[in-house]
Amino acid sequence: MIKGPPLSLAACGPHQRGCCTQRNSAPCELGQRTSFWVAAGVVAHTLWTSAAPAMTYPLFAEEWHLTHTVTTGVFAIYPIVVAAVLVGFGDVSDYVGRRAAILWGVGASLFGTLLLALAPDVLWLFAGRAFMGIGVGLTAGPSTAAMVEFSGQGAAKRAATITTIAQAVGFVAALLLGGALIQYAPLPTRLNFWVLSAVLAALFAAAWFLPRHTGTEAQGRWRPKTPFIPNHLRNAFAVAAAAVTTAYTHGVLILSLGSQVARDLVGSPNALVNGAALSLFAIASAVVGIGARRLQPRAAMTGGVAASALGMVLLAAAVAHHHLPVFLAATAISGAGYSLLFFGGLQTINSAAPVEHRGGVLSAIYLLAYVSLGAVSLLLGAVATAHGLGFAVNLGAGVISLFSVITVALVAMTAPDRSRLLFRRKAKDNT
């Protein structure tokens, strides 16, 4: 990799020193700081592609006469495919490098987005979401691991904070931009995906210049296999996986049913207003994620459980009384809960996992989170079709509350002294 200050793509001119045109230099590669932010962009794309269709589900349902079961099925195929990719390819970046895995993933996401932009019927939606799932499955673990590795020695806590914020940025972009384009621009079911395609194409171009050998510390040849968790990481993995899974399961109510809840139960017909309401989830997540950097992981996860439970109570109340201000409070508080749970879980495993296992272990955590996301979304879609949207939302709130109880129980079972020892060892790194 080229030494010296971080390079931007524009810096590689033919008459400039320190660039890829120098004799005997390596192929043009980005510097550490720039690579960190490109990896953050890849993290943001995982939530942007996940949330991009959220505001269009009601429009597709109206245009093609789809039931709640079908629309949540379109949503669910995405986390199911993500989980399938993580099962077989979760640790591939530990062998082939973060750059190669990221390029494969962003390319698959781009192809899936183009399918949604061109979709003539619902089968194309399923295919597009499947390719998006492949893309996110290939990039979720590697991009998160790359942020840790490009953040510098001992900056795991900073990487966890920026990862949380990057996800929130992708979420907000999908909901606000999507809502604005749907409400005020032509081609309401298409333009949103064309814009995302352009963003993904630019991200693919930037990722092409990432360092080529980062993340290739694993020994031997790679072969498809289920994720493996070393014995000494299993306690940390259990706590982190429970926290991240609980956080991600919020996505069922926000991404799969959220826009329909806002339109049908709360009574807001404006797509931008609904997108703004749902984006409070991500905005609160980003704001709280910045403040969470000062918290120990145990405190963050405990606070996240409390905020999540309160958010679910408020969501049920908003649905029962068709009250928009309560719905806004529910989305914001749930976003705070998501952020604290995700940050606490990610920081727990980032601090514990060595680099040669980091990609695989992170992918295993995302695997559990996406399996939960797909299973709960299919369940709630079937319930909404059979018993109504309000009942499905209440059931979903109950499921998330149950996951929260499991998470806080695992946190409580983790020996505080052992946790303090682990994070004291990292204290110097996190300053």
TISE-809053 format. One record per residue (C-alpha): residue number from 1; residue in three letters; x, y negated, z. Coordinates in Angstrom, 2 decimals. Example, Ala and Ser with C-alpha at 12.3 -4.5 7.8 and 13.67 -1.06 7.14 Angstrom:
<nodes>
   n res      c1      c2      c3
   1 ALA   12.30    4.50    7.80
   2 SER   13.67    1.06    7.14
</nodes>
This chain:
<nodes>
   n res      c1      c2      c3
   1 MET    0.00    0.00    0.00
   2 ILE    1.23   -3.53   -0.74
   3 LYS    2.65   -5.26    2.31
   4 GLY    1.87   -8.79    3.34
   5 PRO   -1.32  -10.85    3.49
   6 PRO   -4.61   -9.31    2.36
   7 LEU   -5.21   -9.57   -1.35
   8 SER   -8.42  -10.46   -3.04
   9 LEU   -9.29   -9.24   -6.50
  10 ALA   -8.82  -12.74   -7.82
  11 ALA   -5.28  -12.85   -6.39
  12 CYS   -3.91  -10.33   -8.86
  13 GLY   -2.94  -12.76  -11.58
  14 PRO   -0.05  -12.10  -13.95
  15 HIS    2.13  -14.97  -12.67
  16 GLN    1.69  -14.51   -8.92
  17 ARG    4.09  -12.85   -6.53
  18 GLY    3.11   -9.95   -4.31
  19 CYS    0.51   -8.64   -6.74
  20 CYS   -0.10   -5.38   -8.50
  21 THR    1.76   -6.56  -11.61
  22 GLN    5.11   -6.46   -9.85
  23 ARG    7.65   -4.00  -11.19
  24 ASN    7.85   -0.73   -9.23
  25 SER    4.80   -1.68   -7.14
  26 ALA    1.96    0.68   -6.25
  27 PRO   -1.37    0.34   -8.04
  28 CYS   -3.20   -2.80   -6.97
  29 GLU   -4.68   -2.21   -3.52
  30 LEU   -6.48   -4.50   -1.15
  31 GLY   -4.86   -5.58    2.08
  32 GLN   -6.02   -4.32    5.45
  33 ARG   -8.32   -7.23    6.28
  34 THR  -10.00   -7.31    2.89
  35 SER  -10.39   -3.52    2.94
  36 PHE  -12.09   -3.81    6.34
  37 TRP  -14.74   -6.16    4.91
  38 VAL  -15.26   -4.02    1.81
  39 ALA  -15.87   -1.05    4.12
  40 ALA  -18.32   -3.25    6.05
  41 GLY  -20.11   -3.95    2.77
  42 VAL  -20.41   -0.20    2.18
  43 VAL  -21.89    0.18    5.67
  44 ALA  -24.37   -2.61    4.88
  45 HIS  -25.39   -0.82    1.67
  46 THR  -26.49    2.25    3.67
  47 LEU  -29.25    0.22    5.36
  48 TRP  -29.99   -1.93    2.31
  49 THR  -30.65    1.10    0.11
  50 SER  -32.64    2.72    2.90
  51 ALA  -34.84   -0.35    3.42
  52 ALA  -35.05   -1.59   -0.18
  53 PRO  -38.30    0.26   -1.07
  54 ALA  -39.98   -0.56    2.27
  55 MET  -41.88   -3.57    0.94
  56 THR  -42.84   -1.83   -2.30
  57 TYR  -44.44    1.29   -0.77
  58 PRO  -47.86   -0.39   -0.44
  59 LEU  -47.64   -1.62   -4.05
  60 PHE  -46.74    1.81   -5.41
  61 ALA  -49.50    3.35   -3.29
  62 GLU  -52.04    0.91   -4.72
  63 GLU  -50.82    1.20   -8.31
  64 TRP  -50.61    5.00   -8.39
  65 HIS  -53.28    5.80   -5.76
  66 LEU  -50.86    7.47   -3.36
  67 THR  -51.76    8.75    0.11
  68 HIS  -49.75    8.05    3.28
  69 THR  -48.41   11.60    3.01
  70 VAL  -46.93   10.90   -0.43
  71 THR  -45.43    7.50    0.46
  72 THR  -43.82    8.83    3.63
  73 GLY  -42.69   11.83    1.57
  74 VAL  -40.86    9.45   -0.78
  75 PHE  -39.26    7.91    2.30
  76 ALA  -38.50   11.30    3.89
  77 ILE  -36.72   12.78    0.85
  78 TYR  -33.99   10.22    1.46
  79 PRO  -32.94   11.25    5.00
  80 ILE  -33.44   14.93    4.13
  81 VAL  -30.97   14.65    1.23
  82 VAL  -28.60   12.59    3.40
  83 ALA  -28.67   15.41    5.96
  84 ALA  -28.07   18.06    3.30
  85 VAL  -25.04   16.16    1.95
  86 LEU  -23.67   15.68    5.46
  87 VAL  -23.95   19.43    6.13
  88 GLY  -21.72   20.35    3.19
  89 PHE  -19.62   17.24    2.68
  90 GLY  -19.51   15.55    6.09
  91 ASP  -15.73   15.75    6.46
  92 VAL  -14.71   15.44    2.81
  93 SER  -13.15   12.00    3.32
  94 ASP  -10.75   13.45    5.91
  95 TYR   -9.19   15.42    3.00
  96 VAL   -9.71   13.36   -0.17
  97 GLY   -9.51    9.94    1.48
  98 ARG  -12.05    7.28    2.41
  99 ARG  -11.78    5.53   -0.98
 100 ALA  -12.74    8.55   -3.09
 101 ALA  -15.72    9.45   -0.90
 102 ILE  -16.92    5.83   -0.87
 103 LEU  -16.70    5.57   -4.66
 104 TRP  -18.69    8.78   -5.16
 105 GLY  -21.31    7.59   -2.71
 106 VAL  -21.74    4.04   -3.99
 107 GLY  -21.95    5.42   -7.54
 108 ALA  -24.76    7.79   -6.53
 109 SER  -26.60    4.97   -4.73
 110 LEU  -26.33    2.80   -7.85
 111 PHE  -27.78    5.55  -10.05
 112 GLY  -30.65    6.12   -7.63
 113 THR  -31.45    2.42   -7.50
 114 LEU  -31.58    2.25  -11.29
 115 LEU  -34.05    5.16  -11.29
 116 LEU  -36.35    3.21   -8.97
 117 ALA  -36.01    0.11  -11.15
 118 LEU  -37.15    2.11  -14.20
 119 ALA  -39.63    4.48  -12.50
 120 PRO  -42.74    5.20  -14.64
 121 ASP  -44.30    7.50  -12.02
 122 VAL  -43.87    8.80   -8.49
 123 LEU  -41.53   11.66   -9.49
 124 TRP  -38.92    9.08  -10.47
 125 LEU  -39.26    7.59   -6.99
 126 PHE  -38.47   10.96   -5.44
 127 ALA  -35.46   11.38   -7.75
 128 GLY  -34.20    7.86   -7.07
 129 ARG  -34.50    8.27   -3.32
 130 ALA  -32.70   11.63   -3.56
 131 PHE  -29.71   10.01   -5.30
 132 MET  -29.74    7.21   -2.73
 133 GLY  -29.60    9.92   -0.08
 134 ILE  -26.58   11.48   -1.78
 135 GLY  -24.90    8.08   -1.84
 136 VAL  -25.50    7.34    1.81
 137 GLY  -24.59   10.89    2.85
 138 LEU  -21.21   10.52    1.16
 139 THR  -20.48    7.03    2.52
 140 ALA  -22.02    6.81    6.02
 141 GLY  -19.22    8.57    7.87
 142 PRO  -16.29    7.48    5.66
 143 SER  -17.24    3.79    5.65
 144 THR  -17.65    3.74    9.44
 145 ALA  -14.32    5.58    9.87
 146 ALA  -12.65    3.21    7.38
 147 MET  -13.77    0.20    9.41
 148 VAL  -12.10    1.67   12.50
 149 GLU   -8.90    2.39   10.59
 150 PHE   -8.75   -0.96    8.78
 151 SER   -9.57   -2.92   11.95
 152 GLY   -6.08   -2.37   13.32
 153 GLN   -4.64   -0.42   16.21
 154 GLY   -6.98   -0.23   19.20
 155 ALA   -9.88   -2.26   17.83
 156 ALA  -12.55    0.45   17.99
 157 LYS  -14.94   -1.79   19.92
 158 ARG  -14.64   -4.56   17.32
 159 ALA  -15.29   -2.02   14.56
 160 ALA  -18.41   -0.75   16.36
 161 THR  -19.71   -4.31   16.74
 162 ILE  -19.15   -5.24   13.08
 163 THR  -20.66   -1.92   11.97
 164 THR  -23.85   -2.74   13.88
 165 ILE  -23.93   -6.25   12.39
 166 ALA  -23.24   -4.95    8.86
 167 GLN  -26.19   -2.58    9.11
 168 ALA  -28.37   -5.46   10.30
 169 VAL  -27.25   -7.63    7.36
 170 GLY  -28.18   -4.88    4.91
 171 PHE  -31.54   -4.46    6.64
 172 VAL  -32.33   -8.19    6.58
 173 ALA  -31.27   -8.54    2.94
 174 ALA  -33.56   -5.68    1.93
 175 LEU  -36.61   -6.98    3.79
 176 LEU  -36.31  -10.74    3.25
 177 LEU  -35.01  -10.64   -0.31
 178 GLY  -37.40   -7.81   -1.17
 179 GLY  -40.34   -9.64    0.37
 180 ALA  -39.53  -12.87   -1.46
 181 LEU  -39.08  -11.18   -4.84
 182 ILE  -42.28   -9.16   -4.42
 183 GLN  -44.35  -12.14   -3.37
 184 TYR  -43.04  -14.90   -5.62
 185 ALA  -41.05  -13.38   -8.53
 186 PRO  -42.19  -11.43  -11.59
 187 LEU  -41.98   -7.63  -11.73
 188 PRO  -42.77   -7.14   -8.01
 189 THR  -42.00   -3.41   -8.04
 190 ARG  -38.87   -3.70  -10.21
 191 LEU  -36.84   -6.89   -9.72
 192 ASN  -35.89   -6.00   -6.16
 193 PHE  -34.12   -2.85   -7.40
 194 TRP  -32.40   -4.64  -10.30
 195 VAL  -30.90   -7.13   -7.82
 196 LEU  -29.73   -4.30   -5.57
 197 SER  -28.21   -2.54   -8.59
 198 ALA  -26.12   -5.61   -9.34
 199 VAL  -24.92   -5.77   -5.72
 200 LEU  -23.98   -2.08   -5.76
 201 ALA  -22.10   -2.47   -9.05
 202 ALA  -20.04   -5.29   -7.51
 203 LEU  -19.42   -3.22   -4.36
 204 PHE  -18.26   -0.27   -6.50
 205 ALA  -15.80   -2.55   -8.28
 206 ALA  -14.40   -3.85   -4.98
 207 ALA  -14.14   -0.34   -3.49
 208 TRP  -12.09    0.75   -6.50
 209 PHE   -9.17   -1.26   -5.07
 210 LEU   -9.27    0.20   -1.55
 211 PRO   -6.07    1.95   -0.38
 212 ARG   -5.99    5.43   -1.84
 213 HIS   -4.63    7.54    0.99
 214 THR   -6.44    6.25    4.07
 215 GLY   -8.17    9.04    5.99
 216 THR   -6.28   11.99    4.50
 217 GLU   -4.76   13.20    7.78
 218 ALA   -6.62   16.55    7.90
 219 GLN   -4.50   19.60    7.14
 220 GLY   -5.13   22.19    4.41
 221 ARG   -7.49   22.12    1.44
 222 TRP  -11.04   20.88    1.76
 223 ARG  -13.92   23.27    1.24
 224 PRO  -17.66   22.79    1.86
 225 LYS  -18.56   23.67    5.43
 226 THR  -20.84   22.64    8.23
 227 PRO  -19.58   19.82   10.46
 228 PHE  -17.30   21.03   13.25
 229 ILE  -17.04   19.38   16.66
 230 PRO  -13.85   20.19   18.64
 231 ASN  -14.50   21.41   22.19
 232 HIS  -12.93   18.39   23.87
 233 LEU  -15.29   16.04   21.99
 234 ARG  -18.57   17.83   22.64
 235 ASN  -19.67   15.89   25.73
 236 ALA  -18.96   12.55   24.06
 237 PHE  -20.57   13.84   20.88
 238 ALA  -23.79   14.87   22.67
 239 VAL  -24.23   11.45   24.26
 240 ALA  -23.32    9.54   21.08
 241 ALA  -25.54   11.71   18.88
 242 ALA  -28.55   11.28   21.18
 243 ALA  -28.12    7.50   21.24
 244 VAL  -27.62    7.10   17.47
 245 THR  -30.49    9.52   16.69
 246 THR  -32.86    7.59   18.95
 247 ALA  -31.77    4.34   17.30
 248 TYR  -32.25    5.66   13.77
 249 THR  -35.68    7.13   14.49
 250 HIS  -36.95    3.56   14.84
 251 GLY  -36.56    3.42   11.07
 252 VAL  -39.61    5.65   10.60
 253 LEU  -41.95    3.01   12.02
 254 ILE  -40.09    0.02   10.56
 255 LEU  -39.15    1.28    7.08
 256 SER  -41.70    3.99    6.30
 257 LEU  -44.88    2.56    7.83
 258 GLY  -43.88   -0.95    8.91
 259 SER  -45.08   -2.92    5.89
 260 GLN  -48.39   -1.05    5.87
 261 VAL  -48.78   -1.65    9.61
 262 ALA  -48.19   -5.37    9.10
 263 ARG  -50.59   -5.56    6.16
 264 ASP  -53.38   -3.18    7.20
 265 LEU  -53.44   -3.31   10.99
 266 VAL  -51.97   -6.67   11.87
 267 GLY  -53.68   -8.35    8.92
 268 SER  -50.90  -10.15    7.06
 269 PRO  -51.27   -9.95    3.23
 270 ASN  -48.06  -11.87    2.36
 271 ALA  -45.09   -9.63    1.48
 272 LEU  -42.52  -12.26    2.49
 273 VAL  -44.23  -12.83    5.85
 274 ASN  -44.33   -9.08    6.43
 275 GLY  -40.69   -8.74    5.39
 276 ALA  -39.74  -11.58    7.72
 277 ALA  -41.67   -9.94   10.56
 278 LEU  -39.91   -6.63   10.01
 279 SER  -36.54   -8.35    9.58
 280 LEU  -36.78   -9.57   13.17
 281 PHE  -35.80   -5.99   14.00
 282 ALA  -32.49   -6.44   12.18
 283 ILE  -31.92  -10.04   13.27
 284 ALA  -32.34   -9.10   16.92
 285 SER  -30.09   -6.10   16.30
 286 ALA  -27.30   -8.33   14.93
 287 VAL  -27.57  -10.94   17.70
 288 VAL  -27.59   -8.34   20.46
 289 GLY  -24.80   -6.41   18.71
 290 ILE  -22.52   -9.45   19.01
 291 GLY  -23.21   -9.73   22.73
 292 ALA  -22.98   -5.98   23.29
 293 ARG  -19.25   -6.05   22.61
 294 ARG  -18.69   -7.02   26.25
 295 LEU  -20.67   -4.04   27.58
 296 GLN  -19.40   -0.63   28.50
 297 PRO  -21.04    2.07   26.34
 298 ARG  -23.02    3.55   29.26
 299 ALA  -24.52    0.16   30.12
 300 ALA  -25.30   -0.52   26.44
 301 MET  -27.09    2.80   25.96
 302 THR  -29.07    2.45   29.20
 303 GLY  -30.17   -1.06   28.23
 304 GLY  -31.02    0.19   24.75
 305 VAL  -33.31    2.87   26.15
 306 ALA  -35.17    0.29   28.26
 307 ALA  -35.57   -2.12   25.34
 308 SER  -36.68    0.66   23.01
 309 ALA  -39.36    1.86   25.44
 310 LEU  -40.68   -1.69   25.91
 311 GLY  -40.73   -2.23   22.15
 312 MET  -42.79    0.91   21.62
 313 VAL  -45.33   -0.20   24.25
 314 LEU  -45.68   -3.58   22.54
 315 LEU  -46.01   -1.95   19.12
 316 ALA  -48.87    0.21   20.33
 317 ALA  -50.54   -2.88   21.83
 318 ALA  -50.11   -4.84   18.56
 319 VAL  -51.74   -2.05   16.57
 320 ALA  -54.59   -1.70   19.06
 321 HIS  -55.41   -5.42   19.15
 322 HIS  -54.31   -6.47   15.60
 323 HIS  -52.13   -9.18   17.14
 324 LEU  -49.26  -10.57   15.03
 325 PRO  -47.28  -12.30   17.84
 326 VAL  -47.17   -9.03   19.80
 327 PHE  -46.07   -7.22   16.64
 328 LEU  -43.24   -9.75   16.22
 329 ALA  -42.16   -9.24   19.82
 330 ALA  -42.28   -5.47   19.35
 331 THR  -40.03   -5.54   16.26
 332 ALA  -37.52   -7.91   17.90
 333 ILE  -37.25   -5.97   21.17
 334 SER  -37.06   -2.66   19.29
 335 GLY  -34.21   -4.16   17.24
 336 ALA  -32.37   -5.03   20.45
 337 GLY  -32.87   -1.45   21.63
 338 TYR  -31.60   -0.08   18.32
 339 SER  -28.48   -2.25   18.49
 340 LEU  -27.57   -1.30   22.06
 341 LEU  -28.16    2.40   21.45
 342 PHE  -26.22    2.43   18.18
 343 PHE  -23.33    0.37   19.54
 344 GLY  -23.04    2.43   22.73
 345 GLY  -23.15    5.72   20.85
 346 LEU  -20.70    4.61   18.18
 347 GLN  -18.23    3.15   20.65
 348 THR  -18.37    6.36   22.71
 349 ILE  -17.35    8.55   19.78
 350 ASN  -14.97    6.02   18.14
 351 SER  -12.93    5.90   21.34
 352 ALA  -12.87    9.67   21.77
 353 ALA  -12.38   11.07   18.24
 354 PRO   -8.84   11.32   16.79
 355 VAL   -8.34   10.15   13.22
 356 GLU   -8.03   13.66   11.74
 357 HIS  -11.56   14.52   12.94
 358 ARG  -13.19   11.07   12.81
 359 GLY  -14.88   11.34    9.41
 360 GLY  -16.35   14.76   10.14
 361 VAL  -17.52   13.90   13.66
 362 LEU  -19.17   10.65   12.56
 363 SER  -20.84   12.48    9.69
 364 ALA  -22.17   15.08   12.14
 365 ILE  -23.74   12.32   14.24
 366 TYR  -25.36   10.79   11.16
 367 LEU  -26.53   14.28   10.17
 368 LEU  -28.58   14.65   13.35
 369 ALA  -29.90   11.10   13.04
 370 TYR  -31.09   11.58    9.46
 371 VAL  -32.61   15.02   10.14
 372 SER  -34.67   13.40   12.89
 373 LEU  -35.59   10.52   10.60
 374 GLY  -36.83   12.85    7.86
 375 ALA  -38.72   15.22   10.15
 376 VAL  -40.50   12.47   12.09
 377 SER  -41.41   10.57    8.92
 378 LEU  -43.00   13.68    7.36
 379 LEU  -44.91   14.32   10.59
 380 LEU  -46.20   10.76   10.83
 381 GLY  -47.16   10.66    7.15
 382 ALA  -49.30   13.76    7.52
 383 VAL  -50.85   12.41   10.74
 384 ALA  -51.57    9.01    9.13
 385 THR  -53.36   10.68    6.22
 386 ALA  -55.40   12.97    8.47
 387 HIS  -56.09   10.74   11.48
 388 GLY  -55.34    7.16   10.46
 389 LEU  -52.38    4.81   10.53
 390 GLY  -53.01    3.57   14.06
 391 PHE  -52.86    7.07   15.55
 392 ALA  -49.65    7.81   13.60
 393 VAL  -47.97    4.66   14.93
 394 ASN  -48.89    5.55   18.51
 395 LEU  -47.54    9.06   18.00
 396 GLY  -44.32    7.68   16.56
 397 ALA  -43.92    5.35   19.53
 398 GLY  -44.33    8.37   21.81
 399 VAL  -41.68   10.37   19.91
 400 ILE  -39.18    7.52   20.16
 401 SER  -39.91    7.15   23.87
 402 LEU  -39.24   10.88   24.33
 403 PHE  -35.92   10.58   22.50
 404 SER  -35.08    7.63   24.76
 405 VAL  -35.68    9.75   27.86
 406 ILE  -33.38   12.48   26.48
 407 THR  -30.68    9.89   25.76
 408 VAL  -30.74    8.31   29.22
 409 ALA  -30.69   11.77   30.79
 410 LEU  -27.54   12.70   28.84
 411 VAL  -25.92    9.39   29.76
 412 ALA  -26.73   10.03   33.43
 413 MET  -25.29   13.55   33.23
 414 THR  -21.97   12.27   31.87
 415 ALA  -19.53   11.86   34.75
 416 PRO  -19.05    8.11   35.34
 417 ASP  -15.50    8.60   36.54
 418 ARG  -14.52   10.43   33.36
 419 SER  -16.13    7.72   31.24
 420 ARG  -14.40    4.96   33.17
 421 LEU  -11.08    6.75   32.74
 422 LEU  -11.62    7.10   29.00
 423 PHE  -12.49    3.46   28.48
 424 ARG   -9.85    2.12   30.85
 425 ARG   -7.35    3.90   28.63
 426 LYS   -8.83    1.90   25.74
 427 ALA   -9.15   -1.36   27.70
 428 LYS   -5.99   -2.85   26.28
 429 ASP   -7.13   -1.94   22.76
 430 ASN  -10.51   -3.61   23.15
 431 THR   -9.26   -7.02   24.25
</nodes>
